């Protein structure tokens, strides 16, 4: 009986050896690739977390410095963010914070530089859009209307279309281009929902240009498609 069991065990051992000789290298390779992939993914996750943590610390430094009007510290923290963590959301947020502080301190050129960086380099499309809108505002204050319109002529996320149209209307009104300003304000007015308070402000601007709310409503109805009119 014992010899019979020994023969079965030997046969199973021979089969195992044959299997390993045939597939062992492939199995080992797969295990190494899977293990290596898991290690790389964990390393990437750690790197991302570390990047976000350090970027957040620098953003806090920019925010605290802005509140205390420490321009030197604020500028240094933002410079570090741009140099080391330019691809993070915190870098874009810090740029907007810095620009607001600079503008409040009367440093329009410093504000423009920070906003231009966010508008061009931020990894977040929403922050890019905000930077372009605010940069256009600074340029308007400097009476650089053509450059302001240039900032507003690029691509924007759809949710910003009404605000962009309103800002274009502001620039065109300052250039005394009344028909073009009315067209942009009308576009903005139609884009905002009735419950949005911003719509009231656009209505006031239209009224100032001699356009009544009824006129805008009639124009909207006239341009509506049959499906929209139902």
FENNORSUL-V927267 format. One record per backbone hydrogen bond with DSSP energy under -1.0 kcal/mol. NH is the residue of the N-H (numbers start at 1). CO is the residue of the C=O. If there is no record, write none. Layout:
# FENNORSUL-V927267
nh=(NH;NH)
co=(CO;CO)
This chain:
# FENNORSUL-V927267
nh=(5;6;7;8;9;10;11;12;13;14;15;16;17;18;19;20;21;22;23;24;27;28;29;30;31;32;33;34;35;36;37;38;39;40;41;42;43;44;45;46;47;48;49;50;51;52;53;54;55;56;57;58;59;60;61;62;63;64;65;66;67;68;70;71;74;75;76;77;78;79;80;81;82;83;84;85;88;93;94;95;96;97;98;99;100;101;102;103;104;105;106;107;108;111;112;113;114;115;116;117;118;119;120;121;122;128;129;130;131;132;133;134;135;136;137;138;139;140;141;142;143;144;145;148;149;150;151;152;153;160;161;164;165;166;167;168;169;170;171;172;173;174;175;176;177;178;181;182;183;184;185;186;187;188;189;190;191;192;196;199;200;202;203;204;205;206;207;208;210;211;216;217;218;219;220;221;222;223;229)
co=(1;2;3;4;5;6;7;8;9;10;11;12;13;14;15;16;17;18;19;20;23;24;25;26;27;28;29;30;31;32;33;34;35;36;37;38;39;40;41;42;43;44;45;46;47;48;49;50;51;52;53;54;55;56;57;58;59;60;61;62;63;64;65;69;70;71;72;73;74;75;76;77;78;79;80;81;85;89;90;91;92;93;94;95;96;97;98;99;100;101;103;102;106;107;108;109;110;111;112;113;114;115;116;117;118;124;125;126;127;128;129;130;131;132;133;134;135;136;137;138;140;139;143;144;145;146;147;148;150;157;158;160;161;162;163;164;165;166;167;168;169;170;171;173;172;176;177;178;179;180;181;182;183;184;185;186;187;188;193;196;197;198;199;200;201;202;203;204;207;206;212;213;214;215;216;217;218;219;225)
